[in-house]
Amino acid sequence: MPNPAPVTPDAPAAIGVPLLTQRWLDLAFIHWAVAPEVVAGLLPRGTVPDTHDGVTYVGLVAFRMHRVGWLRLPGVPYLGTFPETNVRLYSVDAHGRRGVVFRSMDASRLIPVVMGRVGFRLPYLWSRMAVRTAGDTVTYTSSRRWPGPRGAASRITVRTGERIEEPTELEHFLTARWGMHNAFFGGPEPLAYLPNHHPRWPLYRAELIACEENLVAAAGLPAPSDAPVSVLYSPGVPVRLGRPARPAGIPTP
């Protein structure tokens, strides 16, 4: 693998005509450090774990998806608005593109779940979910419904703190991810890269008040045994997703 591209807090390239538009709101970023060899076998062929100071990370990210829209059409208020909680890993490909790999994506709207699974081959799962705010605390709950495993659930509460004026290198590494790696296509080399663009993250310190979950283990990863090394909160950003690029870096028609 070549050297990864630099970690940049701002998106490296604009997306002229987006495939999808949406807003990501009320995000809690919770991360545990793991050795790269622990997760290497869970990444798509053509990628390796992305590391910071020799360590990679498992991320549990809970948020609200808001008004998903196709192309330049207005976002859909009901079907395009729902809670979501993701388990994700960090990847880099042969072109040096840093990204994320989703191991599970729990969401509360069945139609977007089916579209994500069938149209994008993403690991979306239908769950009963809620996001509740009370003062400076946010609570995210989920309970998986389909396709399973049944019993996979989470209850996460964070208390937001002060605004981070200068995020650390690690905080940029964990949040400034400008694409995802996924097997969008069939064939002998299915890997592709879906870029995204959004303003620089507004990040806040956060305290993890409660984290009862088995989503990480259900995603095929070792269940966390220690406290997370990073807990962050963001009120959110507007997002534009580009078309998937095949391994050669050429966008699909």
Beta strands, then each sheet from edge to edge (+ up, - down):
strand 1: 20-34
strand 2: 47-49
strand 3: 56-70
strand 4: 82-93
strand 5: 98-107
strand 6: 124-134
strand 7: 137-146
strand 8: 153-163
strand 9: 179-182
strand 10: 192-197
strand 11: 204-213
strand 12: 230-241
sheet 1: 2+ 4- 3+ 1- 12+ 10- 9+
sheet 2: 2+ 4- 5+ 6+ 7- 8+ 11-
end
